[in-house]
Amino acid sequence: MVTDQQTLLEVAQATTAIGGWMLDRSSQTIHLSTETRRLLELPPDRPLNLRTGLSLYPPEHRATVAQATHAALHHARPFQVDVDIHTTSGRRLHVRKLGKPLMDDYGNILGLRGALQDLTDIKTAERQARRLSQRLETTLESITDAFFLVDPAWRFTFLNREAERQLNCRREQLLGRVAWEVFPEAVGTAFEEHYRRAMTRGEPTVFEAYFAPVQTWFEARAFPSEEGLAVYFRNITPRKQAEAEMARLNEELHQARGRAEQANQAKSEFLAAMSHELRTPLNAITGFAQLLRNNRSAAPADHDHHLQQILSAGWHLRDLIGDVIDFAQIEAGQLAVRAEPLDADGLIRNSAAMIDDQARRQGIVVECAHEAGPAPWVRADPVRSRQILLNLLSNAVKYNRPQGAVTVSCSAAGQEVHIDVADTGHGIPHARRECLFEPFERLGREAGTIQGSGIGLSLSQRLARMMGGDLNLLVSTPGHGTKMRLTLPRHLENPSAATPEPPVRLNEAAPAAPMRICYIEDNELNMMVVRGLIHRKPDVELDEAWTGAEGLAQIRQQPPDLVLLDMHLPDMHGREVLRPLRADPNLRHLPVVALSADAVNESLETTDGTLDGYLLKPFRLADLDALIARFAPPPRPGAAAQTL
């Protein structure tokens, strides 16, 4: 039985590579078990003492064993050391040596006994594992992707330097810590959803998501295993930004295409509207002219009615063409406005006076309300601001009720001046108010008898905004009327030094004799109109010139009292006629008034001060008559003034 137990013990020692040893303190002899001798390749008959036993250890480990042995023999301290030892054949083993004191019943240390375990294969495996681990770590560090490992409890076990850089933290801050505690911002996001799904299902996953803490888009690939989750991720922010930019450009392209389609639609609608608006007054002109021609025996009242309709349609056609030209210039960015100090009260009164005849014909009373104190001044273009106000007043008169009223008031509010035009008309339907400033929108009055194109308010609002102001619907009550507000920038400086030129009243002065007018014009019809007016004035003579050169020659030979100049002549532009006149000391102060159909360049021709007036074709004969009276020589005593 003892033999069997001894055999089992030896088998166990051989299997585990553990051998026993014992040191006799008195004799310094070391007794080794069979397994120990096998490990050290010592023959059974070779004796071993403490000195020769220590010599088996390499110098770098020998002191460790000697110190542990000494402490056990003299202080009864057990020990365990991992050291290298040489066999008799020169092989080097890595062993774990354990020892503890052997004592008698009186506590005296008789020696030491212990065990010797061969760890060579284990250490070799550990070194190989370390090398593999280092090689893996080197590989993971060398890849361009960021990488980290978490165990099944979501604790970080590894991350490479790229992961440190991408996550903006050091690995010492992460290793051993739970991912959701380190990055609470990831909880509830696509990162937690995909990582937990991969861990739970044991299936790899690939996804893209934005990580707010580092403001970065990542493409992540997660691979589950028994050790946890391996995650590779890379920064795809530049790609996402490029995609977003591409999406933005595509959206802009889509919007631009939509705007182009809308522009084409608007162009078609514009052409249709203009065709209708231009043909309507043109039809009245040609129609009533044919009635006059075909019915020469008509009653004088019918004759006068037809002429009045032709004139009314003609002026409407002129205003319509002027509005369209202004509208087109604004759309093309070619219309310029200038700002100068204007007396708001004077602007209101002059505009009201110009609309007075139209209002009286319809029984409408136009009132100018006053506030206490001096009237405010504005900074605005005098022509365009009057154009806006006349449009508001004309609408207030046209769309008023019989025997109604129009009130114009002015007030200052900080840096602005408000000019309000209120009427007692039928008001604007609530559903139509959003379209009030749309071009060619007449708010359902297209089928009525009141002339209009639907451009005026849209044009007026754009002109007001170009001058730094605005035009808005203030209030409109069905059955009670409408109030519009024109806002213009206020002129805060003292305007007392400004002495605006008083407006010229039509027919204020009749032409006096003798008076000579030179008209330079290449169109026979235009010449016939002016000739017809002058021939009704016996004290006025007309010199006709058909080219610029002919006109200059006539003027130099016999200087007239007034030059009427067409700006577009066959041989030269009107400015080329004007330039030598202003350069000649004898002709420098000769009054020159342009009669031109060029509404586009009207402001350009008048801003430099070289022209004394600009009358836009078609013009009212009364306006030309007033110009002639303005520049006529002083009347002779007793001479009778004549007007058209």
MARPADREN-897729 format. One record per residue (C-alpha): x, y, z. Coordinates in steps of 0.2 Angstrom, whole numbers, padded with zeros to 4 digits, always signed. Last residue first. Layout:
# residues N
XYZ;...
END
This chain:
# residues 644
-0267+0636-0380;-0261+0652-0372;-0260+0670-0378;-0254+0685-0369;-0260+0702-0376;-0246+0715-0378;-0250+0731-0370;-0232+0734-0366;-0221+0722-0374;-0219+0705-0365;-0202+0700-0357;-0194+0687-0368;-0202+0669-0368;-0193+0655-0358;-0207+0651-0346;-0221+0654-0358;-0213+0642-0370;-0212+0629-0356;-0230+0632-0351;-0235+0629-0369;-0225+0613-0369;-0234+0607-0353;-0251+0612-0361;-0247+0602-0376;-0247+0587-0365;-0232+0576-0369;-0229+0560-0378;-0214+0561-0377;-0205+0566-0361;-0201+0585-0358;-0184+0588-0351;-0179+0605-0345;-0165+0618-0344;-0152+0605-0350;-0133+0607-0345;-0137+0604-0326;-0128+0587-0325;-0143+0578-0318;-0155+0581-0332;-0149+0569-0346;-0145+0555-0334;-0163+0556-0326;-0171+0555-0343;-0161+0540-0348;-0174+0527-0348;-0188+0538-0353;-0181+0541-0370;-0196+0548-0380;-0187+0565-0381;-0191+0584-0381;-0176+0591-0372;-0176+0609-0367;-0161+0621-0371;-0161+0639-0364;-0146+0649-0372;-0134+0653-0358;-0119+0646-0366;-0123+0653-0383;-0111+0668-0384;-0098+0660-0373;-0098+0644-0384;-0094+0629-0374;-0112+0626-0369;-0118+0626-0387;-0103+0615-0392;-0109+0602-0379;-0128+0603-0382;-0127+0596-0400;-0116+0582-0395;-0128+0579-0380;-0142+0577-0392;-0134+0562-0401;-0127+0564-0418;-0132+0561-0437;-0149+0553-0436;-0155+0562-0420;-0159+0555-0404;-0160+0568-0390;-0173+0579-0399;-0170+0597-0394;-0181+0612-0392;-0170+0627-0392;-0177+0644-0385;-0174+0662-0388;-0166+0659-0405;-0148+0663-0410;-0147+0667-0429;-0132+0660-0438;-0125+0650-0423;-0142+0643-0420;-0145+0639-0439;-0128+0630-0440;-0131+0620-0424;-0148+0614-0430;-0141+0609-0447;-0128+0599-0439;-0140+0590-0427;-0151+0585-0441;-0169+0590-0446;-0169+0608-0441;-0185+0619-0441;-0185+0637-0436;-0202+0642-0427;-0208+0659-0425;-0219+0665-0411;-0229+0681-0411;-0244+0674-0420;-0246+0659-0408;-0257+0646-0416;-0244+0642-0428;-0233+0637-0414;-0245+0623-0408;-0247+0615-0425;-0228+0616-0428;-0225+0607-0412;-0237+0593-0417;-0231+0593-0435;-0213+0591-0430;-0217+0576-0420;-0225+0568-0435;-0211+0573-0446;-0198+0564-0435;-0180+0571-0437;-0181+0585-0424;-0171+0600-0420;-0184+0614-0415;-0177+0632-0415;-0189+0644-0406;-0190+0663-0410;-0200+0675-0399;-0206+0693-0403;-0217+0692-0394;-0222+0685-0377;-0227+0667-0373;-0240+0666-0360;-0236+0665-0342;-0244+0654-0329;-0251+0642-0342;-0245+0628-0331;-0238+0633-0315;-0220+0631-0313;-0215+0625-0296;-0205+0636-0284;-0187+0633-0284;-0182+0626-0267;-0174+0638-0255;-0163+0627-0244;-0154+0637-0230;-0169+0634-0218;-0166+0615-0220;-0159+0612-0202;-0153+0594-0202;-0164+0580-0197;-0170+0574-0215;-0181+0560-0211;-0181+0544-0222;-0197+0541-0231;-0212+0530-0226;-0228+0530-0237;-0243+0524-0228;-0259+0518-0236;-0276+0520-0228;-0292+0512-0236;-0310+0515-0235;-0326+0513-0226;-0336+0499-0234;-0324+0485-0231;-0310+0492-0219;-0293+0494-0225;-0278+0498-0214;-0260+0503-0215;-0256+0495-0232;-0237+0498-0234;-0224+0508-0244;-0206+0508-0238;-0191+0520-0235;-0173+0519-0239;-0175+0527-0256;-0174+0510-0265;-0187+0505-0253;-0199+0518-0259;-0195+0514-0277;-0199+0496-0274;-0216+0500-0266;-0221+0512-0280;-0217+0499-0293;-0228+0486-0285;-0242+0499-0282;-0242+0506-0300;-0240+0489-0309;-0258+0484-0308;-0262+0490-0326;-0276+0503-0323;-0291+0510-0331;-0307+0510-0321;-0322+0502-0331;-0321+0486-0322;-0316+0468-0328;-0299+0469-0320;-0306+0474-0303;-0302+0458-0295;-0287+0464-0284;-0279+0473-0299;-0263+0462-0298;-0251+0466-0313;-0236+0466-0302;-0239+0460-0284;-0241+0474-0271;-0259+0471-0265;-0258+0452-0267;-0258+0448-0248;-0273+0460-0247;-0284+0450-0258;-0292+0439-0245;-0296+0453-0234;-0306+0462-0248;-0299+0480-0251;-0309+0495-0246;-0325+0502-0253;-0319+0520-0255;-0318+0533-0241;-0299+0537-0244;-0284+0539-0234;-0266+0543-0239;-0253+0543-0225;-0236+0551-0227;-0225+0545-0213;-0208+0553-0209;-0194+0542-0202;-0179+0544-0190;-0190+0547-0175;-0208+0547-0180;-0213+0563-0190;-0231+0565-0197;-0239+0569-0213;-0258+0568-0218;-0267+0566-0235;-0285+0564-0234;-0296+0559-0249;-0315+0561-0249;-0330+0554-0256;-0344+0562-0267;-0346+0546-0277;-0336+0532-0269;-0317+0530-0271;-0307+0518-0282;-0301+0531-0294;-0298+0545-0281;-0288+0535-0269;-0279+0526-0284;-0274+0543-0291;-0268+0549-0274;-0257+0534-0271;-0250+0535-0288;-0247+0553-0286;-0238+0550-0270;-0226+0537-0278;-0222+0548-0293;-0219+0563-0281;-0207+0552-0272;-0199+0547-0288;-0196+0564-0295;-0190+0572-0279;-0178+0558-0274;-0179+0557-0256;-0172+0564-0239;-0187+0570-0230;-0192+0587-0221;-0205+0588-0207;-0218+0602-0207;-0216+0615-0194;-0227+0615-0178;-0245+0608-0176;-0250+0595-0188;-0259+0599-0204;-0271+0588-0215;-0271+0590-0234;-0289+0587-0241;-0294+0581-0258;-0313+0581-0261;-0320+0569-0274;-0334+0574-0285;-0327+0563-0299;-0322+0578-0311;-0316+0587-0295;-0304+0572-0291;-0296+0572-0309;-0294+0591-0308;-0286+0590-0291;-0273+0577-0295;-0259+0589-0299;-0263+0600-0284;-0262+0586-0272;-0245+0581-0278;-0239+0599-0276;-0247+0600-0259;-0239+0584-0253;-0222+0587-0259;-0223+0605-0252;-0228+0598-0235;-0214+0585-0235;-0201+0598-0239;-0187+0589-0248;-0169+0587-0244;-0160+0577-0257;-0158+0558-0261;-0155+0551-0278;-0162+0536-0287;-0154+0525-0300;-0164+0513-0310;-0152+0500-0319;-0154+0485-0307;-0162+0475-0321;-0178+0472-0311;-0178+0491-0307;-0176+0496-0325;-0190+0484-0330;-0202+0492-0318;-0197+0509-0323;-0200+0505-0342;-0217+0496-0337;-0222+0512-0328;-0218+0523-0342;-0227+0512-0354;-0243+0512-0344;-0242+0531-0341;-0241+0534-0360;-0255+0522-0363;-0266+0530-0350;-0262+0547-0358;-0267+0540-0375;-0283+0532-0369;-0289+0548-0361;-0284+0558-0377;-0294+0546-0388;-0309+0546-0376;-0309+0565-0376;-0308+0565-0395;-0323+0553-0396;-0333+0564-0383;-0329+0580-0393;-0336+0573-0409;-0351+0565-0400;-0355+0583-0393;-0352+0591-0409;-0365+0580-0417;-0358+0567-0430;-0357+0573-0448;-0340+0566-0451;-0345+0549-0446;-0332+0537-0454;-0316+0547-0449;-0322+0551-0431;-0328+0533-0428;-0311+0527-0435;-0302+0538-0422;-0313+0531-0408;-0308+0514-0413;-0289+0517-0415;-0287+0526-0399;-0299+0514-0389;-0290+0499-0396;-0273+0506-0391;-0280+0509-0374;-0284+0490-0372;-0270+0484-0383;-0257+0489-0370;-0265+0482-0355;-0269+0465-0364;-0252+0463-0372;-0244+0468-0356;-0254+0455-0346;-0250+0441-0358;-0232+0446-0359;-0230+0447-0340;-0239+0431-0338;-0227+0423-0350;-0212+0431-0341;-0219+0426-0324;-0220+0408-0330;-0203+0409-0337;-0197+0417-0320;-0206+0403-0311;-0197+0390-0321;-0181+0399-0318;-0185+0400-0299;-0189+0382-0298;-0173+0378-0307;-0164+0389-0295;-0172+0380-0281;-0167+0363-0288;-0149+0370-0290;-0149+0377-0273;-0155+0360-0266;-0142+0351-0277;-0129+0363-0270;-0135+0360-0252;-0135+0341-0255;-0117+0342-0262;-0112+0353-0247;-0120+0340-0235;-0111+0326-0245;-0094+0336-0244;-0097+0339-0225;-0101+0320-0223;-0085+0316-0232;-0075+0328-0222;-0083+0321-0206;-0079+0303-0210;-0068+0300-0195;-0064+0281-0193;-0070+0267-0181;-0065+0250-0177;-0074+0242-0162;-0070+0225-0154;-0083+0219-0142;-0082+0207-0127;-0070+0193-0124;-0082+0180-0130;-0083+0189-0147;-0093+0204-0155;-0086+0213-0170;-0091+0232-0171;-0088+0243-0186;-0090+0262-0184;-0091+0276-0197;-0089+0292-0187;-0095+0310-0189;-0087+0322-0177;-0091+0335-0165;-0080+0328-0151;-0094+0326-0138;-0107+0326-0151;-0103+0309-0159;-0112+0309-0176;-0117+0292-0183;-0112+0279-0197;-0116+0261-0195;-0108+0243-0197;-0113+0229-0187;-0106+0212-0182;-0117+0199-0175;-0117+0191-0158;-0135+0195-0155;-0133+0204-0138;-0116+0211-0141;-0120+0217-0159;-0137+0224-0153;-0128+0233-0138;-0115+0241-0149;-0129+0246-0162;-0141+0255-0150;-0127+0262-0139;-0119+0270-0154;-0135+0276-0162;-0139+0286-0147;-0148+0283-0131;-0132+0283-0120;-0117+0291-0131;-0117+0307-0121;-0114+0297-0105;-0096+0294-0112;-0085+0288-0097;-0100+0280-0088;-0107+0272-0103;-0090+0265-0108;-0087+0257-0091;-0069+0260-0084;-0055+0248-0084;-0045+0257-0097;-0052+0274-0100;-0043+0288-0092;-0026+0279-0094;-0030+0278-0112;-0029+0297-0114;-0044+0307-0121;-0049+0317-0137;-0060+0303-0144;-0051+0303-0161;-0034+0306-0154;-0036+0292-0141;-0043+0280-0154;-0028+0284-0165;-0017+0280-0150;-0025+0262-0149;-0038+0257-0136;-0038+0242-0124;-0048+0234-0110;-0062+0247-0109;-0076+0240-0098;-0092+0236-0106;-0096+0222-0094;-0094+0210-0109;-0076+0217-0111;-0073+0232-0121;-0059+0234-0135;-0054+0249-0144;-0049+0254-0162;-0046+0270-0172;-0043+0266-0190;-0026+0270-0198;-0018+0254-0193;-0001+0255-0185;-0007+0255-0167;-0017+0239-0170;-0003+0230-0178;+0009+0236-0164;-0004+0230-0151;-0005+0213-0160;+0014+0211-0160;+0015+0216-0142;+0001+0203-0138;+0010+0190-0149;+0026+0194-0140;+0018+0194-0123;+0010+0177-0127;+0026+0170-0133;+0034+0176-0116;+0020+0168-0107;+0022+0152-0116;+0040+0152-0113;+0036+0156-0095;+0024+0141-0094;+0036+0129-0102;+0050+0134-0091;+0040+0134-0075;+0048+0119-0067;+0042+0117-0049;+0054+0115-0034;+0047+0110-0017;+0052+0113+0001;+0061+0108+0016;+0072+0117+0028;+0083+0113+0042;+0083+0109+0061;+0076+0125+0067;+0073+0124+0085;+0056+0127+0091;+0056+0114+0105;+0047+0101+0097;+0059+0101+0082;+0058+0113+0067;+0059+0112+0048;+0058+0129+0041;+0049+0133+0025;+0054+0133+0006;+0047+0136-0011;+0057+0137-0027;+0048+0142-0043;+0058+0137-0058;+0065+0143-0075;+0076+0131-0082;+0093+0133-0091;+0101+0118-0099;+0119+0116-0095;+0120+0097-0095;+0121+0098-0076;+0105+0108-0075;+0105+0126-0073;+0093+0136-0063;+0083+0152-0066;+0072+0160-0052;+0055+0162-0046;+0055+0164-0027;+0044+0158-0013;+0049+0159+0005;+0046+0154+0023;+0053+0164+0037;+0060+0155+0052;+0072+0169+0056;+0089+0160+0055;+0086+0146+0043;+0072+0154+0033;+0081+0171+0031;+0097+0163+0026;+0088+0153+0012;+0079+0168+0005;+0095+0178+0005;+0105+0164-0004;+0091+0161-0017;+0090+0180-0021;+0109+0180-0021;+0110+0166-0034;+0098+0174-0046;+0110+0186-0056;+0125+0174-0053;+0116+0159-0062;+0109+0146-0050;+0117+0129-0049;+0131+0136-0038;+0118+0138-0024;+0117+0119-0024;+0136+0116-0023;+0136+0127-0008;+0121+0120+0001;+0127+0102-0002;+0123+0090-0015;+0129+0071-0017;+0129+0063-0033;+0123+0045-0032;+0105+0047-0040;+0112+0056-0055;+0108+0074-0057;+0098+0080-0073;+0091+0095-0063;+0073+0090-0068;+0077+0072-0065;+0085+0075-0048;+0070+0085-0043;+0058+0071-0049;+0068+0058-0039;+0067+0069-0023;+0082+0079-0017;+0092+0079-0001;+0103+0094+0002;+0117+0092+0015;+0123+0107+0025;+0127+0095+0039;+0119+0104+0054;+0106+0113+0044;+0100+0097+0034;+0091+0104+0018;+0076+0096+0010;+0070+0095-0008;+0054+0090-0017;+0050+0090-0035;+0036+0097-0045;+0035+0095-0064;+0016+0093-0063;+0016+0076-0071;+0032+0070-0063;+0027+0075-0046;+0010+0067-0048;+0018+0051-0054;+0030+0051-0040;+0016+0053-0027;+0006+0039-0035;+0021+0028-0034;+0024+0032-0016;+0005+0028-0013;+0007+0012-0021;+0023+0007-0012;+0014+0012+0005;+0000+0000+0000;
END
